[in-house]
């Protein structure tokens, strides 16, 4: 009798290591697990670094502006209207600053899909689909880094509940 729930031994090694993935496969976001896993994890690391870098530099900019308090007040009012309450002003401020790189990230992910959705003259179907795969993987990367962030916060951040309610 065949066992259907049996997991192949090489599921996580994928029959080898990731070093044999070709650059051309990465550029095309080749439709295989090994290539897409490598892309998603690499993009997740990039996204996390980009978000942290952005928040640090945005904080420096917003701190020097006379409209900082109004910015925080408007952010609180907007999010409270949909039932979100972070509690302390510092957590609110951090959440407000994260919105800038978040919007940029989703804009990039969406724009990468435009050629496949609308068909752009001069862009081949193969290239359009590769861009769409990169867009989808870029969105997946955000989710991976977000999961990693939440797991880290759960174990090491005393404000976990306030930041995630």
VEXMIDO-338152 format. One record per atom (N, C-alpha, C): residue number from 1; residue in one letter; atom name; x, z, y. Coordinates in steps of 0.02 Angstrom, whole numbers. Example, Ala and Ser with C-alpha at 12.3 -4.5 7.8 and 13.67 -1.06 7.14 Angstrom:
2
+-----+------+------+--------+--------+--------+
| seq | type | atom |     c1 |     c3 |     c2 |
+-----+------+------+--------+--------+--------+
|   1 |    a |    N |    660 |    390 |   -284 |
|   1 |    a |   CA |    615 |    390 |   -225 |
|   1 |    a |    C |    660 |    390 |   -165 |
|   2 |    s |    N |    642 |    354 |   -112 |
|   2 |    s |   CA |    684 |    357 |    -53 |
|   2 |    s |    C |    645 |    394 |      2 |
+-----+------+------+--------+--------+--------+
This chain:
165
+-----+------+------+--------+--------+--------+
| seq | type | atom |     c1 |     c3 |     c2 |
+-----+------+------+--------+--------+--------+
|   1 |    x |    N |     41 |      0 |    -59 |
|   1 |    x |   CA |      0 |      0 |      0 |
|   1 |    x |    C |     44 |      0 |     63 |
|   2 |    x |    N |     29 |    -44 |    110 |
|   2 |    x |   CA |     69 |    -49 |    171 |
|   2 |    x |    C |     49 |      5 |    220 |
|   3 |    x |    N |     99 |     34 |    253 |
|   3 |    x |   CA |     87 |     86 |    303 |
|   3 |    x |    C |     90 |     54 |    372 |
|   4 |    x |    N |     34 |     54 |    408 |
|   4 |    x |   CA |     30 |     20 |    472 |
|   4 |    x |    C |     58 |     59 |    531 |
|   5 |    x |    N |     63 |    124 |    524 |
|   5 |    x |   CA |     87 |    165 |    579 |
|   5 |    x |    C |    163 |    177 |    577 |
|   6 |    x |    N |    196 |    145 |    530 |
|   6 |    x |   CA |    267 |    154 |    523 |
|   6 |    x |    C |    304 |    121 |    582 |
|   7 |    x |    N |    348 |    158 |    614 |
|   7 |    x |   CA |    386 |    132 |    671 |
|   7 |    x |    C |    452 |    105 |    646 |
|   8 |    x |    N |    469 |     43 |    666 |
|   8 |    x |   CA |    534 |     16 |    645 |
|   8 |    x |    C |    591 |     60 |    669 |
|   9 |    x |    N |    643 |     66 |    628 |
|   9 |    x |   CA |    699 |    109 |    644 |
|   9 |    x |    C |    734 |     87 |    709 |
|  10 |    x |    N |    736 |     22 |    721 |
|  10 |    x |   CA |    773 |     -2 |    779 |
|  10 |    x |    C |    729 |    -14 |    841 |
|  11 |    x |    N |    672 |     21 |    845 |
|  11 |    x |   CA |    627 |     11 |    902 |
|  11 |    x |    C |    662 |     27 |    967 |
|  12 |    x |    N |    699 |     82 |    970 |
|  12 |    x |   CA |    730 |    102 |   1032 |
|  12 |    x |    C |    799 |     71 |   1043 |
|  13 |    x |    N |    831 |     50 |    991 |
|  13 |    x |   CA |    895 |     15 |   1001 |
|  13 |    x |    C |    883 |    -60 |   1005 |
|  14 |    x |    N |    824 |    -83 |    986 |
|  14 |    x |   CA |    804 |   -152 |    989 |
|  14 |    x |    C |    854 |   -197 |    952 |
|  15 |    x |    N |    880 |   -171 |    897 |
|  15 |    x |   CA |    925 |   -211 |    856 |
|  15 |    x |    C |    994 |   -218 |    886 |
|  16 |    x |    N |   1012 |   -181 |    935 |
|  16 |    x |   CA |   1077 |   -187 |    967 |
|  16 |    x |    C |   1077 |   -150 |   1032 |
|  17 |    x |    N |   1123 |   -169 |   1076 |
|  17 |    x |   CA |   1125 |   -135 |   1141 |
|  17 |    x |    C |   1101 |   -183 |   1196 |
|  18 |    x |    N |   1097 |   -157 |   1255 |
|  18 |    x |   CA |   1072 |   -197 |   1311 |
|  18 |    x |    C |   1126 |   -241 |   1342 |
|  19 |    x |    N |   1187 |   -234 |   1319 |
|  19 |    x |   CA |   1242 |   -272 |   1351 |
|  19 |    x |    C |   1239 |   -346 |   1336 |
|  20 |    x |    N |   1200 |   -367 |   1286 |
|  20 |    x |   CA |   1197 |   -438 |   1270 |
|  20 |    x |    C |   1140 |   -475 |   1305 |
|  21 |    x |    N |   1111 |   -444 |   1356 |
|  21 |    x |   CA |   1059 |   -478 |   1396 |
|  21 |    x |    C |   1095 |   -523 |   1446 |
|  22 |    x |    N |   1074 |   -586 |   1449 |
|  22 |    x |   CA |   1106 |   -635 |   1493 |
|  22 |    x |    C |   1080 |   -628 |   1565 |
|  23 |    x |    N |   1122 |   -644 |   1613 |
|  23 |    x |   CA |   1101 |   -644 |   1683 |
|  23 |    x |    C |   1043 |   -692 |   1694 |
|  24 |    x |    N |   1045 |   -749 |   1661 |
|  24 |    x |   CA |    991 |   -798 |   1669 |
|  24 |    x |    C |    925 |   -769 |   1643 |
|  25 |    x |    N |    928 |   -728 |   1591 |
|  25 |    x |   CA |    867 |   -695 |   1566 |
|  25 |    x |    C |    840 |   -645 |   1617 |
|  26 |    x |    N |    886 |   -609 |   1650 |
|  26 |    x |   CA |    866 |   -561 |   1701 |
|  26 |    x |    C |    835 |   -597 |   1762 |
|  27 |    x |    N |    866 |   -651 |   1783 |
|  27 |    x |   CA |    839 |   -688 |   1841 |
|  27 |    x |    C |    770 |   -717 |   1826 |
|  28 |    x |    N |    760 |   -739 |   1765 |
|  28 |    x |   CA |    695 |   -768 |   1745 |
|  28 |    x |    C |    646 |   -714 |   1723 |
|  29 |    x |    N |    668 |   -652 |   1721 |
|  29 |    x |   CA |    626 |   -597 |   1694 |
|  29 |    x |    C |    598 |   -619 |   1627 |
|  30 |    x |    N |    643 |   -641 |   1583 |
|  30 |    x |   CA |    624 |   -667 |   1518 |
|  30 |    x |    C |    573 |   -622 |   1484 |
|  31 |    x |    N |    528 |   -654 |   1450 |
|  31 |    x |   CA |    472 |   -618 |   1418 |
|  31 |    x |    C |    492 |   -586 |   1352 |
|  32 |    x |    N |    541 |   -542 |   1354 |
|  32 |    x |   CA |    557 |   -502 |   1295 |
|  32 |    x |    C |    568 |   -430 |   1316 |
|  33 |    x |    N |    555 |   -385 |   1270 |
|  33 |    x |   CA |    555 |   -314 |   1284 |
|  33 |    x |    C |    622 |   -290 |   1312 |
|  34 |    x |    N |    676 |   -311 |   1282 |
|  34 |    x |   CA |    742 |   -288 |   1302 |
|  34 |    x |    C |    757 |   -305 |   1375 |
|  35 |    x |    N |    745 |   -367 |   1393 |
|  35 |    x |   CA |    759 |   -390 |   1462 |
|  35 |    x |    C |    714 |   -355 |   1512 |
|  36 |    x |    N |    649 |   -350 |   1496 |
|  36 |    x |   CA |    603 |   -320 |   1543 |
|  36 |    x |    C |    613 |   -245 |   1549 |
|  37 |    x |    N |    632 |   -212 |   1495 |
|  37 |    x |   CA |    648 |   -141 |   1499 |
|  37 |    x |    C |    708 |   -130 |   1544 |
|  38 |    x |    N |    760 |   -169 |   1535 |
|  38 |    x |   CA |    819 |   -163 |   1576 |
|  38 |    x |    C |    802 |   -175 |   1650 |
|  39 |    x |    N |    763 |   -226 |   1664 |
|  39 |    x |   CA |    743 |   -240 |   1733 |
|  39 |    x |    C |    701 |   -183 |   1762 |
|  40 |    x |    N |    653 |   -159 |   1724 |
|  40 |    x |   CA |    608 |   -106 |   1750 |
|  40 |    x |    C |    647 |    -42 |   1764 |
|  41 |    x |    N |    691 |    -22 |   1720 |
|  41 |    x |   CA |    730 |     39 |   1730 |
|  41 |    x |    C |    778 |     31 |   1789 |
|  42 |    x |    N |    812 |    -26 |   1793 |
|  42 |    x |   CA |    857 |    -39 |   1849 |
|  42 |    x |    C |    820 |    -39 |   1915 |
|  43 |    x |    N |    762 |    -72 |   1916 |
|  43 |    x |   CA |    721 |    -72 |   1977 |
|  43 |    x |    C |    696 |     -2 |   1994 |
|  44 |    x |    N |    680 |     38 |   1944 |
|  44 |    x |   CA |    656 |    106 |   1957 |
|  44 |    x |    C |    710 |    148 |   1991 |
|  45 |    x |    N |    771 |    140 |   1969 |
|  45 |    x |   CA |    827 |    176 |   2001 |
|  45 |    x |    C |    834 |    152 |   2073 |
|  46 |    x |    N |    832 |     86 |   2083 |
|  46 |    x |   CA |    837 |     58 |   2150 |
|  46 |    x |    C |    780 |     84 |   2195 |
|  47 |    x |    N |    720 |     84 |   2169 |
|  47 |    x |   CA |    661 |    107 |   2208 |
|  47 |    x |    C |    670 |    180 |   2228 |
|  48 |    x |    N |    692 |    222 |   2182 |
|  48 |    x |   CA |    701 |    294 |   2197 |
|  48 |    x |    C |    754 |    303 |   2252 |
|  49 |    x |    N |    809 |    267 |   2246 |
|  49 |    x |   CA |    862 |    272 |   2297 |
|  49 |    x |    C |    835 |    246 |   2364 |
|  50 |    x |    N |    799 |    190 |   2363 |
|  50 |    x |   CA |    771 |    162 |   2425 |
|  50 |    x |    C |    722 |    211 |   2458 |
|  51 |    x |    N |    678 |    242 |   2418 |
|  51 |    x |   CA |    630 |    290 |   2446 |
|  51 |    x |    C |    666 |    350 |   2477 |
|  52 |    x |    N |    714 |    378 |   2441 |
|  52 |    x |   CA |    750 |    436 |   2468 |
|  52 |    x |    C |    788 |    418 |   2532 |
|  53 |    x |    N |    822 |    361 |   2531 |
|  53 |    x |   CA |    860 |    338 |   2589 |
|  53 |    x |    C |    812 |    327 |   2648 |
|  54 |    x |    N |    756 |    295 |   2636 |
|  54 |    x |   CA |    708 |    280 |   2689 |
|  54 |    x |    C |    680 |    344 |   2721 |
|  55 |    x |    N |    661 |    391 |   2680 |
|  55 |    x |   CA |    632 |    453 |   2706 |
|  55 |    x |    C |    682 |    491 |   2749 |
|  56 |    x |    N |    744 |    494 |   2727 |
|  56 |    x |   CA |    796 |    529 |   2766 |
|  56 |    x |    C |    804 |    496 |   2835 |
|  57 |    x |    N |    808 |    430 |   2836 |
|  57 |    x |   CA |    819 |    395 |   2899 |
|  57 |    x |    C |    755 |    392 |   2942 |
|  58 |    x |    N |    698 |    386 |   2911 |
|  58 |    x |   CA |    635 |    389 |   2949 |
|  58 |    x |    C |    625 |    457 |   2981 |
|  59 |    x |    N |    643 |    509 |   2945 |
|  59 |    x |   CA |    638 |    577 |   2972 |
|  59 |    x |    C |    679 |    583 |   3036 |
|  60 |    x |    N |    739 |    557 |   3034 |
|  60 |    x |   CA |    783 |    559 |   3092 |
|  60 |    x |    C |    752 |    522 |   3152 |
|  61 |    x |    N |    720 |    465 |   3138 |
|  61 |    x |   CA |    689 |    426 |   3192 |
|  61 |    x |    C |    627 |    462 |   3219 |
|  62 |    x |    N |    582 |    482 |   3174 |
|  62 |    x |   CA |    519 |    512 |   3195 |
|  62 |    x |    C |    531 |    579 |   3230 |
|  63 |    x |    N |    580 |    617 |   3206 |
|  63 |    x |   CA |    595 |    682 |   3238 |
|  63 |    x |    C |    613 |    675 |   3312 |
|  64 |    x |    N |    640 |    618 |   3330 |
|  64 |    x |   CA |    661 |    608 |   3399 |
|  64 |    x |    C |    607 |    579 |   3444 |
|  65 |    x |    N |    548 |    567 |   3416 |
|  65 |    x |   CA |    494 |    535 |   3454 |
|  65 |    x |    C |    444 |    586 |   3481 |
|  66 |    x |    N |    417 |    573 |   3541 |
|  66 |    x |   CA |    368 |    620 |   3570 |
|  66 |    x |    C |    301 |    620 |   3533 |
|  67 |    x |    N |    288 |    569 |   3492 |
|  67 |    x |   CA |    224 |    564 |   3457 |
|  67 |    x |    C |    226 |    593 |   3387 |
|  68 |    x |    N |    278 |    629 |   3370 |
|  68 |    x |   CA |    285 |    657 |   3303 |
|  68 |    x |    C |    225 |    700 |   3284 |
|  69 |    x |    N |    203 |    745 |   3327 |
|  69 |    x |   CA |    148 |    790 |   3312 |
|  69 |    x |    C |     82 |    751 |   3303 |
|  70 |    x |    N |     72 |    701 |   3344 |
|  70 |    x |   CA |     12 |    659 |   3337 |
|  70 |    x |    C |     13 |    621 |   3271 |
|  71 |    x |    N |     71 |    595 |   3253 |
|  71 |    x |   CA |     81 |    560 |   3189 |
|  71 |    x |    C |     61 |    605 |   3131 |
|  72 |    x |    N |     85 |    666 |   3132 |
|  72 |    x |   CA |     69 |    714 |   3080 |
|  72 |    x |    C |     -6 |    732 |   3080 |
|  73 |    x |    N |    -33 |    742 |   3138 |
|  73 |    x |   CA |   -104 |    759 |   3145 |
|  73 |    x |    C |   -149 |    702 |   3118 |
|  74 |    x |    N |   -133 |    640 |   3136 |
|  74 |    x |   CA |   -172 |    583 |   3112 |
|  74 |    x |    C |   -166 |    574 |   3036 |
|  75 |    x |    N |   -105 |    586 |   3010 |
|  75 |    x |   CA |    -95 |    581 |   2937 |
|  75 |    x |    C |   -138 |    634 |   2902 |
|  76 |    x |    N |   -136 |    695 |   2927 |
|  76 |    x |   CA |   -177 |    749 |   2896 |
|  76 |    x |    C |   -251 |    730 |   2897 |
|  77 |    x |    N |   -275 |    708 |   2955 |
|  77 |    x |   CA |   -346 |    692 |   2962 |
|  77 |    x |    C |   -366 |    637 |   2913 |
|  78 |    x |    N |   -324 |    585 |   2908 |
|  78 |    x |   CA |   -339 |    529 |   2864 |
|  78 |    x |    C |   -343 |    551 |   2791 |
|  79 |    x |    N |   -294 |    588 |   2768 |
|  79 |    x |   CA |   -292 |    608 |   2698 |
|  79 |    x |    C |   -343 |    663 |   2682 |
|  80 |    x |    N |   -355 |    708 |   2729 |
|  80 |    x |   CA |   -406 |    759 |   2716 |
|  80 |    x |    C |   -475 |    728 |   2710 |
|  81 |    x |    N |   -486 |    672 |   2744 |
|  81 |    x |   CA |   -552 |    639 |   2739 |
|  81 |    x |    C |   -565 |    611 |   2669 |
|  82 |    x |    N |   -512 |    602 |   2629 |
|  82 |    x |   CA |   -522 |    579 |   2560 |
|  82 |    x |    C |   -507 |    635 |   2510 |
|  83 |    x |    N |   -503 |    697 |   2535 |
|  83 |    x |   CA |   -497 |    755 |   2490 |
|  83 |    x |    C |   -427 |    777 |   2473 |
|  84 |    x |    N |   -376 |    752 |   2508 |
|  84 |    x |   CA |   -307 |    771 |   2495 |
|  84 |    x |    C |   -286 |    825 |   2545 |
|  85 |    x |    N |   -257 |    879 |   2519 |
|  85 |    x |   CA |   -232 |    932 |   2563 |
|  85 |    x |    C |   -166 |    958 |   2535 |
|  86 |    x |    N |   -111 |    945 |   2570 |
|  86 |    x |   CA |    -45 |    964 |   2546 |
|  86 |    x |    C |    -24 |   1035 |   2567 |
|  87 |    x |    N |    -63 |   1066 |   2610 |
|  87 |    x |   CA |    -46 |   1134 |   2630 |
|  87 |    x |    C |      1 |   1137 |   2689 |
|  88 |    x |    N |     64 |   1148 |   2676 |
|  88 |    x |   CA |    113 |   1159 |   2730 |
|  88 |    x |    C |    128 |   1095 |   2769 |
|  89 |    x |    N |    147 |   1105 |   2832 |
|  89 |    x |   CA |    164 |   1048 |   2875 |
|  89 |    x |    C |    223 |   1008 |   2848 |
|  90 |    x |    N |    272 |   1042 |   2818 |
|  90 |    x |   CA |    331 |   1007 |   2792 |
|  90 |    x |    C |    312 |    959 |   2736 |
|  91 |    x |    N |    268 |    981 |   2691 |
|  91 |    x |   CA |    246 |    937 |   2637 |
|  91 |    x |    C |    205 |    879 |   2665 |
|  92 |    x |    N |    163 |    894 |   2715 |
|  92 |    x |   CA |    125 |    840 |   2748 |
|  92 |    x |    C |    172 |    789 |   2779 |
|  93 |    x |    N |    223 |    813 |   2813 |
|  93 |    x |   CA |    270 |    770 |   2847 |
|  93 |    x |    C |    306 |    725 |   2797 |
|  94 |    x |    N |    329 |    754 |   2743 |
|  94 |    x |   CA |    362 |    715 |   2690 |
|  94 |    x |    C |    316 |    662 |   2662 |
|  95 |    x |    N |    253 |    680 |   2648 |
|  95 |    x |   CA |    204 |    633 |   2622 |
|  95 |    x |    C |    190 |    576 |   2671 |
|  96 |    x |    N |    189 |    593 |   2736 |
|  96 |    x |   CA |    177 |    542 |   2787 |
|  96 |    x |    C |    236 |    493 |   2791 |
|  97 |    x |    N |    296 |    519 |   2786 |
|  97 |    x |   CA |    355 |    476 |   2790 |
|  97 |    x |    C |    361 |    430 |   2729 |
|  98 |    x |    N |    340 |    453 |   2672 |
|  98 |    x |   CA |    343 |    413 |   2610 |
|  98 |    x |    C |    297 |    352 |   2615 |
|  99 |    x |    N |    247 |    354 |   2657 |
|  99 |    x |   CA |    200 |    298 |   2662 |
|  99 |    x |    C |    234 |    234 |   2685 |
| 100 |    x |    N |    285 |    238 |   2727 |
| 100 |    x |   CA |    319 |    179 |   2752 |
| 100 |    x |    C |    354 |    140 |   2697 |
| 101 |    x |    N |    399 |    171 |   2659 |
| 101 |    x |   CA |    430 |    133 |   2604 |
| 101 |    x |    C |    379 |    114 |   2549 |
| 102 |    x |    N |    327 |    154 |   2541 |
| 102 |    x |   CA |    276 |    139 |   2490 |
| 102 |    x |    C |    240 |     74 |   2508 |
| 103 |    x |    N |    220 |     66 |   2570 |
| 103 |    x |   CA |    187 |      5 |   2592 |
| 103 |    x |    C |    234 |    -55 |   2585 |
| 104 |    x |    N |    297 |    -47 |   2606 |
| 104 |    x |   CA |    345 |   -101 |   2600 |
| 104 |    x |    C |    356 |   -121 |   2527 |
| 105 |    x |    N |    361 |    -71 |   2484 |
| 105 |    x |   CA |    370 |    -84 |   2412 |
| 105 |    x |    C |    313 |   -125 |   2384 |
| 106 |    x |    N |    251 |   -104 |   2398 |
| 106 |    x |   CA |    193 |   -140 |   2371 |
| 106 |    x |    C |    186 |   -209 |   2403 |
| 107 |    x |    N |    206 |   -217 |   2465 |
| 107 |    x |   CA |    205 |   -282 |   2498 |
| 107 |    x |    C |    253 |   -330 |   2462 |
| 108 |    x |    N |    313 |   -307 |   2447 |
| 108 |    x |   CA |    362 |   -349 |   2413 |
| 108 |    x |    C |    336 |   -367 |   2343 |
| 109 |    x |    N |    312 |   -318 |   2306 |
| 109 |    x |   CA |    285 |   -332 |   2239 |
| 109 |    x |    C |    229 |   -383 |   2241 |
| 110 |    x |    N |    184 |   -377 |   2289 |
| 110 |    x |   CA |    129 |   -424 |   2295 |
| 110 |    x |    C |    152 |   -493 |   2316 |
| 111 |    x |    N |    198 |   -496 |   2364 |
| 111 |    x |   CA |    222 |   -561 |   2388 |
| 111 |    x |    C |    258 |   -600 |   2333 |
| 112 |    x |    N |    291 |   -565 |   2288 |
| 112 |    x |   CA |    324 |   -599 |   2233 |
| 112 |    x |    C |    274 |   -635 |   2187 |
| 113 |    x |    N |    212 |   -613 |   2188 |
| 113 |    x |   CA |    160 |   -644 |   2146 |
| 113 |    x |    C |    125 |   -703 |   2180 |
| 114 |    x |    N |    133 |   -710 |   2244 |
| 114 |    x |   CA |     96 |   -762 |   2282 |
| 114 |    x |    C |    107 |   -833 |   2255 |
| 115 |    x |    N |    169 |   -854 |   2241 |
| 115 |    x |   CA |    177 |   -923 |   2216 |
| 115 |    x |    C |    140 |   -937 |   2150 |
| 116 |    x |    N |    137 |   -887 |   2106 |
| 116 |    x |   CA |    102 |   -897 |   2043 |
| 116 |    x |    C |     26 |   -898 |   2052 |
| 117 |    x |    N |      2 |   -860 |   2100 |
| 117 |    x |   CA |    -70 |   -856 |   2112 |
| 117 |    x |    C |    -96 |   -917 |   2149 |
| 118 |    x |    N |    -60 |   -937 |   2202 |
| 118 |    x |   CA |    -86 |   -990 |   2245 |
| 118 |    x |    C |    -52 |  -1057 |   2235 |
| 119 |    x |    N |      4 |  -1059 |   2200 |
| 119 |    x |   CA |     40 |  -1122 |   2191 |
| 119 |    x |    C |     69 |  -1146 |   2256 |
| 120 |    x |    N |    132 |  -1135 |   2267 |
| 120 |    x |   CA |    166 |  -1154 |   2329 |
| 120 |    x |    C |    205 |  -1219 |   2316 |
| 121 |    x |    N |    194 |  -1268 |   2359 |
| 121 |    x |   CA |    230 |  -1332 |   2354 |
| 121 |    x |    C |    305 |  -1320 |   2357 |
| 122 |    x |    N |    341 |  -1351 |   2310 |
| 122 |    x |   CA |    413 |  -1344 |   2309 |
| 122 |    x |    C |    438 |  -1289 |   2262 |
| 123 |    x |    N |    393 |  -1248 |   2237 |
| 123 |    x |   CA |    413 |  -1196 |   2189 |
| 123 |    x |    C |    384 |  -1215 |   2121 |
| 124 |    x |    N |    429 |  -1223 |   2073 |
| 124 |    x |   CA |    406 |  -1243 |   2006 |
| 124 |    x |    C |    364 |  -1189 |   1974 |
| 125 |    x |    N |    324 |  -1209 |   1926 |
| 125 |    x |   CA |    281 |  -1162 |   1891 |
| 125 |    x |    C |    324 |  -1109 |   1856 |
| 126 |    x |    N |    380 |  -1131 |   1827 |
| 126 |    x |   CA |    424 |  -1084 |   1792 |
| 126 |    x |    C |    452 |  -1031 |   1840 |
| 127 |    x |    N |    473 |  -1053 |   1899 |
| 127 |    x |   CA |    499 |  -1007 |   1949 |
| 127 |    x |    C |    444 |   -961 |   1975 |
| 128 |    x |    N |    385 |   -989 |   1986 |
| 128 |    x |   CA |    328 |   -949 |   2011 |
| 128 |    x |    C |    311 |   -893 |   1961 |
| 129 |    x |    N |    311 |   -910 |   1897 |
| 129 |    x |   CA |    295 |   -859 |   1846 |
| 129 |    x |    C |    351 |   -808 |   1841 |
| 130 |    x |    N |    413 |   -829 |   1849 |
| 130 |    x |   CA |    469 |   -781 |   1848 |
| 130 |    x |    C |    463 |   -732 |   1907 |
| 131 |    x |    N |    445 |   -759 |   1966 |
| 131 |    x |   CA |    435 |   -715 |   2024 |
| 131 |    x |    C |    377 |   -666 |   2012 |
| 132 |    x |    N |    324 |   -690 |   1981 |
| 132 |    x |   CA |    267 |   -646 |   1966 |
| 132 |    x |    C |    287 |   -591 |   1917 |
| 133 |    x |    N |    327 |   -609 |   1867 |
| 133 |    x |   CA |    351 |   -558 |   1820 |
| 133 |    x |    C |    394 |   -506 |   1857 |
| 134 |    x |    N |    436 |   -530 |   1903 |
| 134 |    x |   CA |    476 |   -483 |   1943 |
| 134 |    x |    C |    431 |   -438 |   1985 |
| 135 |    x |    N |    378 |   -467 |   2014 |
| 135 |    x |   CA |    331 |   -427 |   2054 |
| 135 |    x |    C |    298 |   -374 |   2013 |
| 136 |    x |    N |    275 |   -393 |   1953 |
| 136 |    x |   CA |    243 |   -344 |   1908 |
| 136 |    x |    C |    292 |   -290 |   1886 |
| 137 |    x |    N |    354 |   -310 |   1871 |
| 137 |    x |   CA |    404 |   -261 |   1851 |
| 137 |    x |    C |    424 |   -216 |   1909 |
| 138 |    x |    N |    423 |   -242 |   1969 |
| 138 |    x |   CA |    438 |   -202 |   2028 |
| 138 |    x |    C |    385 |   -148 |   2038 |
| 139 |    x |    N |    322 |   -166 |   2026 |
| 139 |    x |   CA |    268 |   -117 |   2029 |
| 139 |    x |    C |    275 |    -66 |   1972 |
| 140 |    x |    N |    293 |    -89 |   1913 |
| 140 |    x |   CA |    304 |    -45 |   1856 |
| 140 |    x |    C |    362 |      3 |   1872 |
| 141 |    x |    N |    412 |    -22 |   1905 |
| 141 |    x |   CA |    470 |     19 |   1924 |
| 141 |    x |    C |    449 |     77 |   1969 |
| 142 |    x |    N |    402 |     62 |   2015 |
| 142 |    x |   CA |    378 |    116 |   2058 |
| 142 |    x |    C |    346 |    171 |   2015 |
| 143 |    x |    N |    305 |    150 |   1967 |
| 143 |    x |   CA |    271 |    199 |   1924 |
| 143 |    x |    C |    321 |    239 |   1883 |
| 144 |    x |    N |    372 |    206 |   1857 |
| 144 |    x |   CA |    423 |    241 |   1818 |
| 144 |    x |    C |    459 |    293 |   1860 |
| 145 |    x |    N |    480 |    274 |   1921 |
| 145 |    x |   CA |    515 |    323 |   1963 |
| 145 |    x |    C |    467 |    378 |   1984 |
| 146 |    x |    N |    403 |    362 |   1993 |
| 146 |    x |   CA |    354 |    413 |   2012 |
| 146 |    x |    C |    344 |    463 |   1956 |
| 147 |    x |    N |    341 |    438 |   1895 |
| 147 |    x |   CA |    335 |    483 |   1837 |
| 147 |    x |    C |    397 |    528 |   1832 |
| 148 |    x |    N |    456 |    498 |   1841 |
| 148 |    x |   CA |    517 |    537 |   1840 |
| 148 |    x |    C |    518 |    590 |   1894 |
| 149 |    x |    N |    495 |    572 |   1953 |
| 149 |    x |   CA |    491 |    620 |   2009 |
| 149 |    x |    C |    444 |    677 |   1993 |
| 150 |    x |    N |    385 |    661 |   1966 |
| 150 |    x |   CA |    336 |    713 |   1950 |
| 150 |    x |    C |    362 |    759 |   1894 |
| 151 |    x |    N |    394 |    732 |   1844 |
| 151 |    x |   CA |    422 |    774 |   1790 |
| 151 |    x |    C |    475 |    820 |   1819 |
| 152 |    x |    N |    518 |    793 |   1861 |
| 152 |    x |   CA |    570 |    834 |   1892 |
| 152 |    x |    C |    538 |    890 |   1934 |
| 153 |    x |    N |    488 |    872 |   1975 |
| 153 |    x |   CA |    455 |    922 |   2017 |
| 153 |    x |    C |    421 |    975 |   1974 |
| 154 |    x |    N |    392 |    955 |   1919 |
| 154 |    x |   CA |    357 |   1003 |   1876 |
| 154 |    x |    C |    405 |   1058 |   1853 |
| 155 |    x |    N |    465 |   1038 |   1833 |
| 155 |    x |   CA |    512 |   1087 |   1806 |
| 155 |    x |    C |    554 |   1122 |   1859 |
| 156 |    x |    N |    566 |   1090 |   1916 |
| 156 |    x |   CA |    615 |   1118 |   1963 |
| 156 |    x |    C |    590 |   1131 |   2034 |
| 157 |    x |    N |    529 |   1113 |   2051 |
| 157 |    x |   CA |    505 |   1119 |   2120 |
| 157 |    x |    C |    449 |   1170 |   2123 |
| 158 |    x |    N |    459 |   1224 |   2160 |
| 158 |    x |   CA |    408 |   1277 |   2165 |
| 158 |    x |    C |    345 |   1252 |   2200 |
| 159 |    x |    N |    349 |   1198 |   2239 |
| 159 |    x |   CA |    292 |   1171 |   2274 |
| 159 |    x |    C |    258 |   1114 |   2236 |
| 160 |    x |    N |    269 |   1110 |   2170 |
| 160 |    x |   CA |    241 |   1055 |   2130 |
| 160 |    x |    C |    166 |   1047 |   2139 |
| 161 |    x |    N |    129 |   1102 |   2134 |
| 161 |    x |   CA |     56 |   1099 |   2139 |
| 161 |    x |    C |     35 |   1075 |   2208 |
| 162 |    x |    N |     66 |   1100 |   2261 |
| 162 |    x |   CA |     48 |   1080 |   2329 |
| 162 |    x |    C |     63 |   1005 |   2340 |
| 163 |    x |    N |    118 |    981 |   2312 |
| 163 |    x |   CA |    137 |    911 |   2323 |
| 163 |    x |    C |     97 |    862 |   2281 |
| 164 |    x |    N |     63 |    887 |   2230 |
| 164 |    x |   CA |     31 |    841 |   2183 |
| 164 |    x |    C |    -43 |    855 |   2173 |
| 165 |    x |    N |    -76 |    880 |   2223 |
| 165 |    x |   CA |   -148 |    891 |   2218 |
| 165 |    x |    C |   -186 |    847 |   2266 |
+-----+------+------+--------+--------+--------+
